[in-house]
């Protein structure tokens, strides 16, 4: 995970028109429309990645303000904007925009849209649809495989997961872990409601190499005993004072597992792969490896 400083000076990517300024020129101040600070974040992200997207998919359009800003900023890009309910939006001056109806949970149709419009993959995806974690995850599962390497998948308004008035949100409670290290907590409790749970689940895909490595710890009795003993300070201190024993334990711990025992659900080839996952207030940006 990476947290960006928006004040960081950018260099070497000056060909893109200002997305933020274009958004300002067409901004309605409608409380439901995208906040201007989101455009600043996107502009920063694109500059950081050196990405000038040629193929853009926007899921959730509302009145089309952000679609028009993207179309002006990237006039040669092929933009597909989809929404559950189509509105009477005037896209007549935006020849690079294709406005289509689609339910974000309709996996077959989403994949068909991606195949038909982006046969070589999508550079930029913006999910601004329901802001419901379960539905957004279904959309991610359908669309992310069509994102090109180095492309960005943006998820908006994940903070709804902290709203207990939201459909799948819940009130935040801080994490509490035991104050003593004598017994190491195997899990650190964390907020997991709605969109927060969804975006946090994407952290797993920044660690696909570690997941796929699947060391022998889970398969050998000796290794399981080592892990159990490591939960107690007294036993850890003993091991630290015995270098040869520690070296032997490290050797056991790193014995490669039999690949035949790797569960199919953890197959390295089947897992999505993220180069990075970056969080901002209200926005999460996944970069595909």
GIZILIN-V292574 format. One record per helix or strand of 3 or more residues. SS is the DSSP state (hx for helix, st for strand). FROM is the first residue (numbers start at 1). LEN is the number of residues. Records with the same first field share a line. If there is no record, write none. Layout:
SS = FROM-LEN ; FROM-LEN
This chain:
hx = 19-7 ; 36-14 ; 65-9 ; 107-11 ; 133-14 ; 158-5 ; 194-13 ; 208-6 ; 216-3 ; 221-9 ; 233-8 ; 243-11 ; 259-3 ; 264-3
st = 55-5 ; 78-6 ; 97-5 ; 122-6 ; 147-10 ; 274-7 ; 283-6
